[in-house]
Amino acid sequence: MALVHGFLLALALILPIGPQNAWVLQQGIASSRWRDALPVAAAAALCDTLLIAAAVGGVSLVLVALPVLRDVLRAAGVAFLAFMGYRMWTAGDGVGAGAESEGWTLARRIRYTLSVSLLNPHAVSDTVMVIGAGSAAYAAADGRWAYALGAAAVSWLWFFALALTGRAVAPWVAGRPAQRAVRRGSALVMWWVAARSALAWASGGVFGQA
């Protein structure tokens, strides 16, 4: 029951499009082979897994007790998304072109994945606050970690499926204009999330949730 609870909650949280989803999908589209996008999908899933483990392990309680730390995380997340949205919007045709693209090595793509995952206010809100709060329903450690396992499984299944979907639709969006449209769509998503997060912050909401 705990595993199913964690799985269903995480599934509901991960479905809406956000910076993580947009980036992994773009990598599936831009990579010449599906396996070239796998490291990005794995890095995104690993970040979610670490955040979930931290939340279930008690980090959410620390953030609730230290509003200043929450504010620092929110400010960093909003600034990061606004900046990376600008970078994505103004990028040249080679950006995001997969493992073979000039200027975007595997290491650079992994670093970007880590930043868009760990500095994303919605990711922190969903995993640390919402999923972390849900784990309080289980007093026993085995129940909490079964719940965490169910939640983490969603990320691994979802991001690999998203990369595969991107690769499947790549033939229809392979041209430079389509690639530019995908990048700019990703930038708009980042700016939208940053704006929602800033508005929620100003109105006293929790992290990036309005």
N, C-alpha and C positions, 0 to 999 in steps of 0.2 A: 504493500500500500504506500509506504513512504517513497519508494522508487518511482511509482506511477505518479504520485503527487508532484515530485520534483520534475519529472519529465513533462507533465502537462503544463505546469506553471512556466517552465523555461520555454516551452514551445509557444505559448501565448505571448511571451515577452520578445522572442527573437523574430517573429514573423514580420512586424512592420519594418519597412525599408529604413535604413540608417547608414551612417558612414561605413561601418564594418561591412554590412551586406553589400553596399554599393561598390566598395573596393574589391571584395572577393569576386563578385560577379564580373567586374571590369577585368580582373586578372584572368578569369576563365575565358572571356571574350578575346582578350589581347594575346594570350599565349598560343603558340603554334601547335602545341600538344597539350592535352589535358594534364599530363603529369607535371608540366612546367608550372601549373598553378597550384599543385598540391602543397608545396612548402608554405605558401601564403595561407591556404585554407587551414593547414595544421597549426600555423602560428596563431591565427585568430582563435581557433578552438582551444589551444593551450592557454592563451590569455584568459579566455572565459573560464576555463577550468581552474586556473589559479585564483581568479577573483571569487569564484563560487566557494572554493576550499577556504579562502580567507574569510569569507562572509560566514560560512557555517562554523568556522573555527573561532569566531567572536569579534572580527574586525568591525562588523556593523554596530556592535555595542559601543566600541570606541568612538566611531564617527557620530553616533547619537549623543554621546557624552561630551564631545568636543566640537561645538559648532564652528569654531574658528578653522579647524582642519577641514571641515566640509566646505567652508567658503573658499579656502585656498584651492581645493580640488576643483570646485566649480569654476573659479576664475581661470585656472590653468586649462581646463577643458574647453571653455568658451573661446579663449584666445587661440588655442591650438586649432580648433575647428575652423575659426574664421581665417586664420593664416593658411591652413592647408587647402581650404576652399579656394582662396586666391591663387595658390600655387597650381592647383588642378585646373582652374579656369584659364590661366595664362600659359599652361604648359604647351610645349611644341608637340609635333606629331609623334616624336619618338617616345614620349612619356607613357609608361604603362604598356609598352609593346611586348612585354613578356620577357622570358629569360634571355632572348637574343638582342634586345633593344639596347641601343647605345645610351649610356648614362644611368640605366636602371638595372644594376646587377642584382643578383639574388640577395646579397647582403643588404642592399639598399631597400629592396622590396620588403624584406623581413623587418627591417627597422621601421619602415613606414607602417607595416601591419601592427607591430607592437605599439606604436604611438597612437594609431587611430583606434586601437582596442583599449589601451590602458588610460588614455587621456580623453576618452569619449564620455561626457557626462551621463548619457543615457546608459552606457554599458555599466558604469560604476553604480548608477542608481538601480538598474535592474538586478544586477548580480549581488552587489553588496547589501543594498537596503531591502529590496523586495524579496529576493531569494533568501537572504540572510534572516529576514524577519520570519519567513515561512518555516525555517528550520526550528523555530522555537516551539512548534507544535509537537516536537519529539524530545522527550526527556532523556531517553537512552541514547548513548553515542552511536550504536549500530543503526538506529532509526535515522538519526541526523545524517550519517554518512551515506546511507542508502538513498536518502532524499537528494543529497549532493550528487551522487553518482547518476541518478536519473536526470537531474538538471544538466550536468556536464555532458551526458550522452547526446542531448539535443544539439549542442554546439558542434560536436564532432560530425554528426550526421548531416546537420544543416549546411555547414560551410563546405563540406566536400560535395554535397548535392548542388550547392550554389555554383561552385567552380565548374562542375560537370554541365550544369545548365548554360553557363556562359560559353563554354566550349561548343555546346550543341547549337547555339544561336549565332556563333561567330561568323559562319558563312554569309549570313544576312546583314551583318554589320562590320564587314571586314575593311571597307574603304576608309580613307582618311576622314571624310566628312562625318561618317557614322561614328568613328572612333572619337572625333572631337565632340560629337554630340553626347556620347557616353561619358566622357570626362567632364563636360560642363554640367551634365545632369548630376554627376557625383558631387561636383562643387556646389550646386544648388541645394542638394540634400544636406551637405555639411553646414552651409550657411543657415538653412532652415532650422536644423537641430541647435546650432549655436544661438540663434535668435530666440527659440523657444526656451532654451536653458537660461539665457540672460533674463528673459521676461519672468520666468518662474522664480529665479533668484531674487529679482527685484520685488516680487509679490510675496516672497516668503515661502515658496514651494520647496519641495524636496529635490535636490540635485537638478537633473534636466527634466523632470516631469512637470508638466503644466497642470 
